[in-house]
Amino acid sequence: MIVVEDTAGPSGPHPVLAVTGLAREARLAAGPGVATVGAGGNPARLREVLGARTPPGCRAVMSIGIAGGLDPALVPGDVVVASGVVTAGGRRGAHPDVVAALAHRLADGPFRVVRADLAGVDAAVLSPHAKAALHAATGAAAVDMESHVAAAFADGHGLPFCAVRVVCDPADRALPAAIAKALKPNGEPDLLAVLSALARRSAKVGGLVRLARDSSAAFASLGRCRALLGFGLGVPDLGELLRDVA
């Protein structure tokens, strides 16, 4: 099952579309002025889900959730407000006015906030070596599997794009391959897959403990981000911004 929850609230038919990978991310993102969509950490399925949104039914697109760290200076719980998303095919920039508004809203949070590019990938980047190589190739601060899909969808519909991603596993930490795949189609953790990986010794208890600690820090920061962003995930009405400038 694919997570798709519209919670437009007072904004009527034009909410901000929150693109997520995990069910927990979608639950945190939901609220007034927001529609959430996710595909269980599967970029191909996410493209299908977004492609079915005709018309797109939103005023802006935000990728929101956790990410893997690429910049060695970042630790679990640090927040990246994306200036753009880099893939092997090029770079798509985030809307600069939205980036500035989001960074301003998050500046009072109990976490470090950086404005930097994200790397978008279709397969999880698991090892410190692979993270270092991706960081060197892209200059991105963090990596996830949804932001590039969300950015392409926004670009295809002429919509503002932005992203807020919280570092979970830092650059020097390996992500166990068996655990990275232990997701149900709806983005919920597959506990049976985790137990099976432990039984096969393809995952180690120590690695799971570290991942749980990193994940706890990341989701704590993500929850605080969500509270600070407020209605419509803090994405300003760009029409109103233009009128104010005029």
MARGUPA-406819 format. One record per residue (C-alpha): y negated, z, x; residue in one letter; residue number from 1. Coordinates in nm, 2 decimals. Layout:
N
<atom c2="Y" c3="Z" c1="X" aa="a" i="NUM"/>
...
END
This chain:
246
<atom c2="0.00" c3="0.00" c1="0.00" aa="m" i="1"/>
<atom c2="-0.35" c3="-0.09" c1="0.12" aa="i" i="2"/>
<atom c2="-0.63" c3="0.16" c1="0.09" aa="v" i="3"/>
<atom c2="-0.91" c3="0.02" c1="-0.12" aa="v" i="4"/>
<atom c2="-1.14" c3="0.26" c1="-0.30" aa="e" i="5"/>
<atom c2="-1.48" c3="0.17" c1="-0.45" aa="d" i="6"/>
<atom c2="-1.71" c3="0.46" c1="-0.49" aa="t" i="7"/>
<atom c2="-2.04" c3="0.29" c1="-0.54" aa="a" i="8"/>
<atom c2="-2.20" c3="0.57" c1="-0.74" aa="g" i="9"/>
<atom c2="-2.57" c3="0.55" c1="-0.81" aa="p" i="10"/>
<atom c2="-2.61" c3="0.24" c1="-0.59" aa="s" i="11"/>
<atom c2="-2.45" c3="0.03" c1="-0.86" aa="g" i="12"/>
<atom c2="-2.27" c3="-0.29" c1="-0.75" aa="p" i="13"/>
<atom c2="-2.41" c3="-0.30" c1="-0.40" aa="h" i="14"/>
<atom c2="-2.26" c3="-0.02" c1="-0.19" aa="p" i="15"/>
<atom c2="-2.22" c3="-0.01" c1="0.18" aa="v" i="16"/>
<atom c2="-1.86" c3="-0.13" c1="0.27" aa="l" i="17"/>
<atom c2="-1.69" c3="0.12" c1="0.50" aa="a" i="18"/>
<atom c2="-1.41" c3="-0.04" c1="0.70" aa="v" i="19"/>
<atom c2="-1.15" c3="0.20" c1="0.83" aa="t" i="20"/>
<atom c2="-0.80" c3="0.20" c1="0.98" aa="g" i="21"/>
<atom c2="-0.66" c3="0.54" c1="0.88" aa="l" i="22"/>
<atom c2="-0.64" c3="0.69" c1="0.54" aa="a" i="23"/>
<atom c2="-0.81" c3="1.01" c1="0.67" aa="r" i="24"/>
<atom c2="-1.10" c3="0.80" c1="0.79" aa="e" i="25"/>
<atom c2="-1.13" c3="0.64" c1="0.45" aa="a" i="26"/>
<atom c2="-1.13" c3="0.97" c1="0.27" aa="r" i="27"/>
<atom c2="-1.41" c3="1.10" c1="0.50" aa="l" i="28"/>
<atom c2="-1.62" c3="0.79" c1="0.45" aa="a" i="29"/>
<atom c2="-1.60" c3="0.78" c1="0.07" aa="a" i="30"/>
<atom c2="-1.89" c3="0.90" c1="-0.14" aa="g" i="31"/>
<atom c2="-2.19" c3="0.78" c1="-0.33" aa="p" i="32"/>
<atom c2="-2.32" c3="0.44" c1="-0.23" aa="g" i="33"/>
<atom c2="-2.00" c3="0.36" c1="-0.04" aa="v" i="34"/>
<atom c2="-1.69" c3="0.14" c1="-0.10" aa="a" i="35"/>
<atom c2="-1.41" c3="0.20" c1="0.14" aa="t" i="36"/>
<atom c2="-1.14" c3="-0.05" c1="0.25" aa="v" i="37"/>
<atom c2="-0.86" c3="-0.01" c1="0.51" aa="g" i="38"/>
<atom c2="-0.53" c3="-0.17" c1="0.60" aa="a" i="39"/>
<atom c2="-0.33" c3="0.10" c1="0.79" aa="g" i="40"/>
<atom c2="-0.44" c3="0.00" c1="1.14" aa="g" i="41"/>
<atom c2="-0.33" c3="-0.37" c1="1.09" aa="n" i="42"/>
<atom c2="-0.61" c3="-0.61" c1="1.18" aa="p" i="43"/>
<atom c2="-0.43" c3="-0.91" c1="1.03" aa="a" i="44"/>
<atom c2="-0.38" c3="-0.73" c1="0.70" aa="r" i="45"/>
<atom c2="-0.74" c3="-0.61" c1="0.71" aa="l" i="46"/>
<atom c2="-0.86" c3="-0.97" c1="0.74" aa="r" i="47"/>
<atom c2="-0.66" c3="-1.06" c1="0.43" aa="e" i="48"/>
<atom c2="-0.80" c3="-0.77" c1="0.23" aa="v" i="49"/>
<atom c2="-1.16" c3="-0.85" c1="0.33" aa="l" i="50"/>
<atom c2="-1.10" c3="-1.22" c1="0.27" aa="g" i="51"/>
<atom c2="-1.00" c3="-1.14" c1="-0.09" aa="a" i="52"/>
<atom c2="-1.34" c3="-0.98" c1="-0.15" aa="r" i="53"/>
<atom c2="-1.52" c3="-1.28" c1="-0.31" aa="t" i="54"/>
<atom c2="-1.80" c3="-1.21" c1="-0.35" aa="p" i="55"/>
<atom c2="-1.82" c3="-0.94" c1="-0.08" aa="p" i="56"/>
<atom c2="-1.97" c3="-0.69" c1="-0.33" aa="g" i="57"/>
<atom c2="-2.17" c3="-0.49" c1="-0.07" aa="c" i="58"/>
<atom c2="-2.51" c3="-0.48" c1="0.09" aa="r" i="59"/>
<atom c2="-2.39" c3="-0.40" c1="0.44" aa="a" i="60"/>
<atom c2="-2.07" c3="-0.34" c1="0.64" aa="v" i="61"/>
<atom c2="-2.00" c3="-0.04" c1="0.85" aa="m" i="62"/>
<atom c2="-1.69" c3="0.02" c1="1.07" aa="s" i="63"/>
<atom c2="-1.63" c3="0.39" c1="1.08" aa="i" i="64"/>
<atom c2="-1.36" c3="0.61" c1="1.22" aa="g" i="65"/>
<atom c2="-1.21" c3="0.71" c1="1.55" aa="i" i="66"/>
<atom c2="-1.17" c3="0.50" c1="1.87" aa="a" i="67"/>
<atom c2="-1.02" c3="0.51" c1="2.21" aa="g" i="68"/>
<atom c2="-1.25" c3="0.59" c1="2.50" aa="g" i="69"/>
<atom c2="-1.32" c3="0.32" c1="2.76" aa="l" i="70"/>
<atom c2="-1.62" c3="0.48" c1="2.94" aa="d" i="71"/>
<atom c2="-1.49" c3="0.75" c1="3.16" aa="p" i="72"/>
<atom c2="-1.79" c3="0.97" c1="3.09" aa="a" i="73"/>
<atom c2="-1.70" c3="1.00" c1="2.72" aa="l" i="74"/>
<atom c2="-1.49" c3="1.29" c1="2.59" aa="v" i="75"/>
<atom c2="-1.31" c3="1.35" c1="2.25" aa="p" i="76"/>
<atom c2="-1.57" c3="1.40" c1="1.98" aa="g" i="77"/>
<atom c2="-1.85" c3="1.19" c1="2.14" aa="d" i="78"/>
<atom c2="-2.00" c3="0.94" c1="1.90" aa="v" i="79"/>
<atom c2="-2.06" c3="0.57" c1="1.97" aa="v" i="80"/>
<atom c2="-2.32" c3="0.40" c1="1.75" aa="v" i="81"/>
<atom c2="-2.23" c3="0.04" c1="1.82" aa="a" i="82"/>
<atom c2="-2.49" c3="-0.20" c1="1.95" aa="s" i="83"/>
<atom c2="-2.23" c3="-0.47" c1="1.91" aa="g" i="84"/>
<atom c2="-1.87" c3="-0.56" c1="1.92" aa="v" i="85"/>
<atom c2="-1.71" c3="-0.76" c1="2.21" aa="v" i="86"/>
<atom c2="-1.39" c3="-0.95" c1="2.18" aa="t" i="87"/>
<atom c2="-1.22" c3="-1.22" c1="2.40" aa="a" i="88"/>
<atom c2="-1.40" c3="-1.47" c1="2.19" aa="g" i="89"/>
<atom c2="-1.75" c3="-1.33" c1="2.24" aa="g" i="90"/>
<atom c2="-1.99" c3="-1.07" c1="2.11" aa="r" i="91"/>
<atom c2="-2.14" c3="-1.00" c1="1.77" aa="r" i="92"/>
<atom c2="-2.44" c3="-0.77" c1="1.76" aa="g" i="93"/>
<atom c2="-2.50" c3="-0.49" c1="1.52" aa="a" i="94"/>
<atom c2="-2.82" c3="-0.50" c1="1.31" aa="h" i="95"/>
<atom c2="-3.08" c3="-0.33" c1="1.54" aa="p" i="96"/>
<atom c2="-3.27" c3="-0.16" c1="1.26" aa="d" i="97"/>
<atom c2="-2.96" c3="-0.01" c1="1.12" aa="v" i="98"/>
<atom c2="-2.84" c3="0.10" c1="1.47" aa="v" i="99"/>
<atom c2="-3.18" c3="0.28" c1="1.52" aa="a" i="100"/>
<atom c2="-3.16" c3="0.44" c1="1.18" aa="a" i="101"/>
<atom c2="-2.80" c3="0.57" c1="1.23" aa="l" i="102"/>
<atom c2="-2.87" c3="0.70" c1="1.58" aa="a" i="103"/>
<atom c2="-3.18" c3="0.88" c1="1.44" aa="h" i="104"/>
<atom c2="-2.97" c3="1.05" c1="1.17" aa="r" i="105"/>
<atom c2="-2.70" c3="1.15" c1="1.41" aa="l" i="106"/>
<atom c2="-2.94" c3="1.28" c1="1.68" aa="a" i="107"/>
<atom c2="-2.93" c3="1.64" c1="1.54" aa="d" i="108"/>
<atom c2="-2.55" c3="1.66" c1="1.54" aa="g" i="109"/>
<atom c2="-2.36" c3="1.90" c1="1.76" aa="p" i="110"/>
<atom c2="-2.21" c3="1.61" c1="1.96" aa="f" i="111"/>
<atom c2="-2.32" c3="1.35" c1="2.22" aa="r" i="112"/>
<atom c2="-2.44" c3="1.02" c1="2.07" aa="v" i="113"/>
<atom c2="-2.45" c3="0.70" c1="2.27" aa="v" i="114"/>
<atom c2="-2.56" c3="0.35" c1="2.17" aa="r" i="115"/>
<atom c2="-2.32" c3="0.10" c1="2.33" aa="a" i="116"/>
<atom c2="-2.09" c3="-0.19" c1="2.26" aa="d" i="117"/>
<atom c2="-1.74" c3="-0.14" c1="2.12" aa="l" i="118"/>
<atom c2="-1.44" c3="-0.36" c1="2.22" aa="a" i="119"/>
<atom c2="-1.24" c3="-0.51" c1="1.93" aa="g" i="120"/>
<atom c2="-0.87" c3="-0.57" c1="1.98" aa="v" i="121"/>
<atom c2="-0.57" c3="-0.67" c1="1.76" aa="d" i="122"/>
<atom c2="-0.33" c3="-0.44" c1="1.95" aa="a" i="123"/>
<atom c2="-0.37" c3="-0.08" c1="2.06" aa="a" i="124"/>
<atom c2="-0.49" c3="-0.03" c1="2.42" aa="v" i="125"/>
<atom c2="-0.25" c3="0.24" c1="2.54" aa="l" i="126"/>
<atom c2="-0.27" c3="0.31" c1="2.91" aa="s" i="127"/>
<atom c2="-0.56" c3="0.43" c1="3.13" aa="p" i="128"/>
<atom c2="-0.51" c3="0.12" c1="3.35" aa="h" i="129"/>
<atom c2="-0.55" c3="-0.11" c1="3.04" aa="a" i="130"/>
<atom c2="-0.85" c3="0.09" c1="2.92" aa="k" i="131"/>
<atom c2="-1.01" c3="0.06" c1="3.27" aa="a" i="132"/>
<atom c2="-0.95" c3="-0.32" c1="3.27" aa="a" i="133"/>
<atom c2="-1.10" c3="-0.36" c1="2.93" aa="l" i="134"/>
<atom c2="-1.40" c3="-0.15" c1="3.02" aa="h" i="135"/>
<atom c2="-1.46" c3="-0.36" c1="3.33" aa="a" i="136"/>
<atom c2="-1.43" c3="-0.69" c1="3.14" aa="a" i="137"/>
<atom c2="-1.65" c3="-0.59" c1="2.84" aa="t" i="138"/>
<atom c2="-1.87" c3="-0.30" c1="2.94" aa="g" i="139"/>
<atom c2="-1.78" c3="-0.15" c1="2.61" aa="a" i="140"/>
<atom c2="-1.78" c3="0.23" c1="2.57" aa="a" i="141"/>
<atom c2="-1.48" c3="0.25" c1="2.33" aa="a" i="142"/>
<atom c2="-1.22" c3="0.04" c1="2.16" aa="v" i="143"/>
<atom c2="-1.08" c3="0.01" c1="1.81" aa="d" i="144"/>
<atom c2="-0.89" c3="-0.23" c1="1.59" aa="m" i="145"/>
<atom c2="-1.12" c3="-0.27" c1="1.29" aa="e" i="146"/>
<atom c2="-1.48" c3="-0.32" c1="1.41" aa="s" i="147"/>
<atom c2="-1.44" c3="-0.68" c1="1.52" aa="h" i="148"/>
<atom c2="-1.28" c3="-0.77" c1="1.19" aa="v" i="149"/>
<atom c2="-1.56" c3="-0.60" c1="1.00" aa="a" i="150"/>
<atom c2="-1.82" c3="-0.77" c1="1.22" aa="a" i="151"/>
<atom c2="-1.67" c3="-1.11" c1="1.15" aa="a" i="152"/>
<atom c2="-1.66" c3="-1.04" c1="0.78" aa="f" i="153"/>
<atom c2="-2.02" c3="-0.93" c1="0.78" aa="a" i="154"/>
<atom c2="-2.13" c3="-1.24" c1="0.98" aa="d" i="155"/>
<atom c2="-1.94" c3="-1.47" c1="0.75" aa="g" i="156"/>
<atom c2="-2.14" c3="-1.34" c1="0.45" aa="h" i="157"/>
<atom c2="-2.48" c3="-1.29" c1="0.62" aa="g" i="158"/>
<atom c2="-2.46" c3="-0.91" c1="0.58" aa="l" i="159"/>
<atom c2="-2.59" c3="-0.65" c1="0.82" aa="p" i="160"/>
<atom c2="-2.31" c3="-0.50" c1="1.04" aa="f" i="161"/>
<atom c2="-2.30" c3="-0.16" c1="1.21" aa="c" i="162"/>
<atom c2="-2.03" c3="0.08" c1="1.34" aa="a" i="163"/>
<atom c2="-2.00" c3="0.45" c1="1.41" aa="v" i="164"/>
<atom c2="-1.69" c3="0.54" c1="1.60" aa="r" i="165"/>
<atom c2="-1.59" c3="0.88" c1="1.75" aa="v" i="166"/>
<atom c2="-1.39" c3="0.90" c1="2.07" aa="v" i="167"/>
<atom c2="-1.04" c3="1.04" c1="2.03" aa="c" i="168"/>
<atom c2="-0.82" c3="0.96" c1="2.33" aa="d" i="169"/>
<atom c2="-1.05" c3="0.94" c1="2.64" aa="p" i="170"/>
<atom c2="-1.03" c3="0.67" c1="2.91" aa="a" i="171"/>
<atom c2="-0.80" c3="0.87" c1="3.14" aa="d" i="172"/>
<atom c2="-0.55" c3="0.96" c1="2.86" aa="r" i="173"/>
<atom c2="-0.25" c3="0.74" c1="2.77" aa="a" i="174"/>
<atom c2="-0.18" c3="0.70" c1="2.41" aa="l" i="175"/>
<atom c2="0.20" c3="0.72" c1="2.34" aa="p" i="176"/>
<atom c2="0.31" c3="0.37" c1="2.22" aa="a" i="177"/>
<atom c2="0.55" c3="0.51" c1="1.96" aa="a" i="178"/>
<atom c2="0.28" c3="0.73" c1="1.81" aa="i" i="179"/>
<atom c2="0.03" c3="0.45" c1="1.80" aa="a" i="180"/>
<atom c2="0.26" c3="0.26" c1="1.57" aa="k" i="181"/>
<atom c2="0.36" c3="0.56" c1="1.36" aa="a" i="182"/>
<atom c2="0.15" c3="0.47" c1="1.06" aa="l" i="183"/>
<atom c2="0.24" c3="0.38" c1="0.70" aa="k" i="184"/>
<atom c2="0.08" c3="0.06" c1="0.55" aa="p" i="185"/>
<atom c2="-0.17" c3="0.28" c1="0.37" aa="n" i="186"/>
<atom c2="-0.29" c3="0.44" c1="0.69" aa="g" i="187"/>
<atom c2="-0.12" c3="0.77" c1="0.65" aa="e" i="188"/>
<atom c2="0.08" c3="0.91" c1="0.95" aa="p" i="189"/>
<atom c2="0.45" c3="0.84" c1="0.94" aa="d" i="190"/>
<atom c2="0.60" c3="1.17" c1="1.03" aa="l" i="191"/>
<atom c2="0.95" c3="1.04" c1="1.03" aa="l" i="192"/>
<atom c2="0.85" c3="0.78" c1="1.29" aa="a" i="193"/>
<atom c2="0.70" c3="1.05" c1="1.50" aa="v" i="194"/>
<atom c2="1.02" c3="1.27" c1="1.48" aa="l" i="195"/>
<atom c2="1.23" c3="0.96" c1="1.56" aa="s" i="196"/>
<atom c2="1.02" c3="0.89" c1="1.87" aa="a" i="197"/>
<atom c2="1.07" c3="1.24" c1="1.99" aa="l" i="198"/>
<atom c2="1.44" c3="1.22" c1="1.93" aa="a" i="199"/>
<atom c2="1.46" c3="0.90" c1="2.13" aa="r" i="200"/>
<atom c2="1.24" c3="1.06" c1="2.39" aa="r" i="201"/>
<atom c2="1.00" c3="0.77" c1="2.37" aa="s" i="202"/>
<atom c2="0.73" c3="1.03" c1="2.30" aa="a" i="203"/>
<atom c2="0.69" c3="1.36" c1="2.48" aa="k" i="204"/>
<atom c2="0.58" c3="1.69" c1="2.32" aa="v" i="205"/>
<atom c2="0.31" c3="1.74" c1="2.58" aa="g" i="206"/>
<atom c2="0.15" c3="1.41" c1="2.49" aa="g" i="207"/>
<atom c2="0.16" c3="1.49" c1="2.12" aa="l" i="208"/>
<atom c2="-0.01" c3="1.82" c1="2.18" aa="v" i="209"/>
<atom c2="-0.29" c3="1.65" c1="2.38" aa="r" i="210"/>
<atom c2="-0.32" c3="1.38" c1="2.11" aa="l" i="211"/>
<atom c2="-0.34" c3="1.65" c1="1.84" aa="a" i="212"/>
<atom c2="-0.61" c3="1.83" c1="2.03" aa="r" i="213"/>
<atom c2="-0.81" c3="1.51" c1="2.09" aa="d" i="214"/>
<atom c2="-0.77" c3="1.40" c1="1.73" aa="s" i="215"/>
<atom c2="-0.89" c3="1.74" c1="1.60" aa="s" i="216"/>
<atom c2="-1.21" c3="1.71" c1="1.81" aa="a" i="217"/>
<atom c2="-1.26" c3="1.35" c1="1.70" aa="a" i="218"/>
<atom c2="-1.22" c3="1.42" c1="1.33" aa="f" i="219"/>
<atom c2="-1.43" c3="1.73" c1="1.34" aa="a" i="220"/>
<atom c2="-1.72" c3="1.52" c1="1.48" aa="s" i="221"/>
<atom c2="-1.65" c3="1.24" c1="1.23" aa="l" i="222"/>
<atom c2="-1.68" c3="1.49" c1="0.95" aa="g" i="223"/>
<atom c2="-2.01" c3="1.61" c1="1.08" aa="r" i="224"/>
<atom c2="-2.13" c3="1.25" c1="1.12" aa="c" i="225"/>
<atom c2="-2.04" c3="1.18" c1="0.76" aa="r" i="226"/>
<atom c2="-2.24" c3="1.48" c1="0.64" aa="a" i="227"/>
<atom c2="-2.54" c3="1.38" c1="0.84" aa="l" i="228"/>
<atom c2="-2.53" c3="1.01" c1="0.73" aa="l" i="229"/>
<atom c2="-2.53" c3="1.10" c1="0.36" aa="g" i="230"/>
<atom c2="-2.58" c3="0.85" c1="0.08" aa="f" i="231"/>
<atom c2="-2.46" c3="0.50" c1="0.16" aa="g" i="232"/>
<atom c2="-2.36" c3="0.62" c1="0.51" aa="l" i="233"/>
<atom c2="-2.72" c3="0.63" c1="0.61" aa="g" i="234"/>
<atom c2="-2.76" c3="0.25" c1="0.61" aa="v" i="235"/>
<atom c2="-3.12" c3="0.18" c1="0.51" aa="p" i="236"/>
<atom c2="-3.22" c3="-0.08" c1="0.25" aa="d" i="237"/>
<atom c2="-3.35" c3="-0.35" c1="0.48" aa="l" i="238"/>
<atom c2="-3.55" c3="-0.51" c1="0.21" aa="g" i="239"/>
<atom c2="-3.75" c3="-0.19" c1="0.18" aa="e" i="240"/>
<atom c2="-3.79" c3="-0.17" c1="0.56" aa="l" i="241"/>
<atom c2="-3.94" c3="-0.52" c1="0.56" aa="l" i="242"/>
<atom c2="-4.18" c3="-0.43" c1="0.28" aa="r" i="243"/>
<atom c2="-4.28" c3="-0.12" c1="0.47" aa="d" i="244"/>
<atom c2="-4.36" c3="-0.32" c1="0.78" aa="v" i="245"/>
<atom c2="-4.55" c3="-0.58" c1="0.57" aa="a" i="246"/>
END
